[in-house]
Amino acid sequence: MKTYIWCTFRVEGVHYWPKAHNCLVHPHRHLFHFKVRMSVKHGDREVEFIALKNELKCMVSSDILPGITVTLSCEQIGKTVLSYLIRNYGEDREYVVEVSEDGENGAEVFYP
């Protein structure tokens, strides 16, 4: 049996895709939705999911989407969050990071 915890949060951000040939080439705002799932080693709040949510929201707001325009895709944002999780919670867990633009379209990254 495996046990997982998950948390969700949202962070406002502005991004653009410089190689696009449409409106995506211009900076535009999104409310990025995150869902993060990670395996835990026991079912007695080994990792408190509310604390994890606050930690990740703070990290994303300050390090990934710090109120300036970025050129990151949902996939790249997800990989950055995943790298943070592996660095801080270890390689011996399973992770899924979901990132979407406005809760409509997005990407998922998995580890391992």
N, C-alpha and C positions, 0 to 999 in steps of 0.2 A: 504494500500500500504506500502511496506517496501523498504528501500533504503540501498544499500550496497556500500562499496568501496572495492577495492582490489589493491594489489601491488605484483610484482614479483621481485625476486632477486636470485643471485647465490652465493654460498660460497664454496670454495675448502676445502675438509676435507679428513682425513685418518681415516679409521676405520677397525675393524675386528670383527668377531663373534667367540669367544673362544670355543663355543660348536659345531661348525661346523665340518664336516668330509670331507671337500674339501678345495678348494683354499680360501674360505672365512675366514678360521682360521688364515690366514696371513694378516698383515696390507696391505691395498690397498687404492688407491686414488679414490675419486669421486668428481665430480662437483655437489654438492647438489643444486637442483632447489627448490625454495620455491614459493608458491602462497598463499597469506593470504587474506582472505575476512572477513570483519566485518560490522555489521549493524551500521548505523548512524541515529541520531535522526532528522536530517533535511538535505536538499539537497544543502546547501550552504557552503560546505567544513568545516563541523564541525570538521572533522579530515582530515588534508591534507595528501593525499596518498603518495606524494613524501617524506614528512617528516616521515611518518610511515615506508616507505621502508628503508630510511636511518637509522632510529632508530633500526629497526629489524635486518638489515644487520650487524650493529655494534654490537648489542647484541649477535647475533649468532656467529659472528667471534671471539668475546672476551670470551663469557661464555659457548658456546656449542661446537664449533669446533675451539678451540684456537690455531691451528697449531700443536697440538700434537695428537697422535693416541688415538682414543676413541672407546669404545665398544657399542655405541648407535646405535639402529636401526632407520630407518626413522620414525617409529611409536613413539619411545621415543623422538626423536628430535622434532617431531610435538607436542607432549604433553608438552614438555618444553616450546616451543614457545607459545602454547595456555595458559599455566599457567601464563606466562609473560603478555600476553594480558589481561587476566582476572584481574590480580593484578593491572595493570596500566590503563586500560580503563573500568573496571567494569564488574560485573556479569549480568548487565541488557542489554547485547548485545548478538547477535548471532555471532559466529566465525566459520570459516573453515580454517584449516591450511593443506596445501598439501606440502609434502616433497618427492622428488624423487631423485634417483641416476642417474645422467647424463641425466635427462629428460626422462628416459625410464621406470623405475619401481619405485613404491613408495607407499605412504600411505596418507590417509586423516584422520584428527581428527576433530570432530565437537563439538561445545558447543552452546546451551545445547544439 
